[in-house]
Amino acid sequence: MARFSLQALGPDRPGIVAAVAQALASMGWNLEDSSMSILSGQFAIVLILDAGDIADGRVIEAALASVAEDLNLFVTVRPVPDDAEAFEGETTVRVDVHGSDRPGIVAAVAREVAAAGADIAELVSKVVDGEYVMRLRVSLPPAADIGALTMTLEREATALGVTCVVAPDAGSR
């Protein structure tokens, strides 16, 4: 089985998901994992697909060429190594950050999460009515100290002039 990551970006419009999914399905390729979003009017997709015995991602890019041209999408495909493993944390927490938008918020929070040996499983951010809002799902390793991470993130948030709340994730194991 050949697995690939596919990324596509372009102006949002109806039918992008249907066209990309149909093109892949018509080749017999299976979508295993995906994330799709609209970011400031740009549609973004990242997915993992099983492409059977295809050895070169350019074959997949070529199969999507007409869809990409019709929908004005930039598409890139890369192989996923056979030994690629997801980070397996023991506990998942939700981190909510909000306040005045400014450079460095994501960098500071991500730096402290990484320093704790944790993994950002998901990060969504946007400016809503002039206020920056960011939500993360963070997967913590077994030895992680949630209290210490919470204190560190709250201290960083204060230095940045934003607020930060760390709470158990409803989907946590």
N, C-alpha and C positions, 0 to 999 in steps of 0.2 A: 504494500500500500504506500503510495506517495502522498505525503501531506504537504500542503502549501499554505502560507498566509497570503491573503489578498487584501490590498488596501485600495480604496477608490474615493475620490474627492471631486466634487463639482457643484455647480449651482443646484439648489434644491428645486425639485419639481415632482409632480405625481408620476408614479410608474417606475422609478429607479429600482426599487427593491424587486419589483416584479420582473423587470427586464434582465437584471443581473442574475437573479435566481433562476429564471427560465433558461438563459444561455448556459448556465452551469449544469442545470438538470438535463438539458438536451444532449449534453456530452456524457451524461451518466456519472457526473461528479457529485459528491455528497457534501453538503454544508454540515460541519460538525459543531462549530461554535461561531457566534457572531455578535458584533456590537455595532449599532447604527445610531446616528444622531444627526441633528441639524445644528450647526454652529454658525451663528450670524448669517443665516441664509445659504450656507454651504452644507451640502449633504456629505457625510463622512461615514464610511463603512470599513470595518476590519473584520475579516472572517478567516476561519481555518477550514480548509476543505480537503477531502480525500479525493484525489484525482486518479485513482486506480494505478495504472502502471506508467503514467506520464513521468518522465525524468527531468523535464526542463520546463520551468515556469513560463518561458516565452510562448509555449504552446497554449497555455491558459490565457495569457495576454492576447494572443492572436485570435483565440475563440471569442474573446470579448471585444475585439476591435470595433466592430460595427456598432455594438451597444454603446461603447465608450464614445465613439464619434457622434452618434445620434443624440446622446445625452450630455455631451461636453464634459466627460469624466476623465480624470487622470487616474490610470490604473497601474498598479505595480504588484508583482507576484514574487514571492521568495519561498524557497524550500524551508520546511520545518524539520530540524534534525530529528532523527529517530530517537535519540536519547533525551529530547527536550522534556523536562518535567516541570510541572507547576509547583510553586511554593506551597507547602502544606502546613498551614498554621494550625494551632490548637484552638484559638479563640479569635473571634472576629468582633471588632468594635466599629461603631460609626463615629466619625469625627465631623462636626458641623462647625464651619467658620463663617462669620459674617461681619461686615463693617465697611468702612470706606475703602474703595478700590485703590490699590497702589502696587507698584512693582515689588516683587520679592515674596509675596504671601505664599504662593505655591512652593517656591524654592525652600523657604524656611520650614514649612510644615513637612515637606517631603524629606528634607535633610534629617529632621528629628525622628521621623518614622524609620528611616533607614538606619540611623544610629542605634535605634532600639532593636535592630535585627528583624523588624517587621516588614511586611510587604503591602503596598497599596494595590488592592484588588480592583478598586474602581474609584475614579475621581471624576466628579461633575462640577463644573463651576460656571457662573454667569453673573452678569450685572443685571439686577432687577430694581427698577425704580431708583437708580443711582447708587444702590448698595451692592457690594460684592458678596456673593453667596457661594460657598464651596461645601460639598459633601463628599466624604471619602468613606470607603469600606476598607478597613485595615485588618490584615490577617497577622496575628501575633504568634511567634514561636512559643513552645511550651515553657521556656524559662523566662519569658518576658514579664516585666513588672508593669502592669497596667497603671498602677498608681503613679509610678515614676514617669511613665510616658505622658499621662494626663497632666501632671505638674509641669513637665517640660513644654508641652504644647501650649498650655495656658500662659506660661511665662513668655514664650515666643509671640503668642497672639497679643499679649499686652504690649510688648515692645513694638509690634506692628500697628497698634491702634485698632485691633479687631477683637472679637470675642471668639472663644473656642469652647465647644462642649464635646466631651468624649462620653459615649454611652454604649452599653451592650447592643450588638446588632441583633435584630429580631431573628435573623436567619442563622445566628451563630450556633456552632456545635456545642 
